[in-house]
Amino acid sequence: MADRDDGMKPAPGHDDPKLDPFEIDFKPEFREGRGPREPFVNSQGVVIGDHDYESPNSPLEQWSRDTDPAVMAGDEWVHPFKDVGFHTKENRDYFERGIAPKSGIFMHPDKDVAWEVEVGQAEDGEDRSSDA
């Protein structure tokens, strides 16, 4: 995960990062360079990591047919210590115990997104085969 000291400012609030029930017990090697433990404000003006999941600035609160879901993609939407996703068995095994996930667990065996590369055709029509 990218270092988050890139201009994101701490958010006002009363969360004590040392007492947060949503954090897992990260192994020391996963604590370094993760970013702030306290809540922060992202580029959309949404506080991330404060456990208040409704924000007037959030695209979720203003969603319409015209909203591009990509507006909520990226590291600025995930708290480096308090994301609910850390509580899955796979993530706890990895971040607390150092047990790497089994390969293929999140793969879609019926979807081959690299087929164009494998057959040598790129989206732009250019031949990318190794024998071309």
Secondary structure, 3 states (H helix, E strand, C coil): CCCCCCCCEECCCCCCHHHCCCCCCCCHHHHCCCCCCCCEECCCCCEECCCCCCCCCCHHHHCCCCCCHHHHCCHHHCCCCCCHHHHCHHHHHHHHHCCCCCCCCCCCCCCCCCHHHHHCECCCCCECCCCC
